[in-house]
Amino acid sequence: MPSPEGFLDIQALTCAQLPGHGQDQADLLSSWYSGWYNGLAKRHYMDIRKGREAEHELIVYCKANPQLRIIQAIDVVFKGMREKLGIKVQVRR
């Protein structure tokens, strides 16, 4: 999975690769993706409780959709969570 130098191509990882790497690795990858995704939205804070819920939802979704890239699954999971909570996202420029 990582290059010989230890790097991961985050945008290329598939859902099939996420659940099979143990909880520590899933936590690490989920945190990285969450930070990246929130950075795109210019949100600079973290809700630990929602983060754990999002990680669980992501793993469940990835197990059901192993062919998707993780970044695609995060988009679906986060949008679903926001919709369920009634959160409207404003695009900041």
C-alpha positions in Angstrom: 0.0 0.0 0.0 2.6 2.7 0.9 5.4 3.5 -1.5 8.9 2.3 -0.6 9.4 5.8 1.0 6.3 5.3 3.2 3.9 7.6 1.3 0.3 6.8 0.5 -1.6 8.1 -2.6 -4.6 9.2 -0.5 -6.8 9.9 -3.4 -6.2 6.5 -5.0 -7.1 4.4 -2.0 -10.3 2.3 -2.4 -12.9 1.4 0.1 -11.7 -2.2 -0.2 -8.4 -1.0 1.4 -9.9 0.8 4.4 -11.6 -1.8 6.6 -8.8 -4.4 6.2 -6.1 -2.4 7.9 -7.1 -2.6 11.5 -8.7 0.0 13.7 -5.6 2.1 14.3 -5.0 2.5 10.5 -8.7 3.1 9.9 -8.6 5.8 12.6 -5.6 7.4 11.1 -6.9 7.4 7.6 -10.4 8.6 8.6 -8.9 11.5 10.6 -6.7 12.5 7.7 -9.6 12.4 5.2 -11.8 14.3 7.7 -9.2 17.0 8.1 -8.7 17.3 4.4 -12.4 17.4 3.7 -13.0 20.0 6.4 -10.0 22.0 5.2 -11.6 22.3 1.7 -14.7 23.7 3.4 -12.4 26.1 5.4 -13.7 24.6 8.7 -10.9 24.6 11.2 -12.4 22.7 14.1 -13.1 19.1 15.0 -16.1 17.5 16.7 -14.7 14.3 18.2 -18.1 12.6 18.7 -19.3 13.3 15.1 -15.8 12.3 13.9 -16.2 8.8 15.5 -19.7 8.5 14.1 -18.5 9.6 10.6 -15.6 7.0 10.8 -18.1 4.3 11.7 -20.4 5.3 8.9 -17.5 5.4 6.4 -16.3 1.9 7.3 -19.9 0.6 7.0 -20.3 2.3 3.6 -16.9 1.2 2.4 -17.7 -2.4 3.3 -20.9 -2.2 1.2 -19.1 -0.3 -1.7 -15.5 -1.7 -1.9 -15.1 -0.5 -5.5 -15.3 3.2 -4.6 -12.4 5.4 -3.8 -12.5 6.4 -0.1 -12.7 10.0 -1.1 -15.9 9.3 -3.0 -17.3 7.4 0.0 -16.5 10.3 2.4 -18.4 12.7 0.1 -21.5 10.4 0.3 -21.2 9.8 4.0 -20.6 13.4 5.0 -23.4 14.7 2.8 -25.8 12.1 4.3 -24.8 13.1 7.8 -25.2 16.8 7.1 -28.6 16.1 5.5 -29.8 14.0 8.5 -28.7 16.8 10.9 -30.2 19.6 8.7 -26.9 21.3 8.1 -26.6 23.5 5.1 -23.2 24.0 3.7 -22.3 27.4 2.3 -19.4 27.6 -0.1 -16.8 30.1 1.1 -14.6 31.9 -1.3 
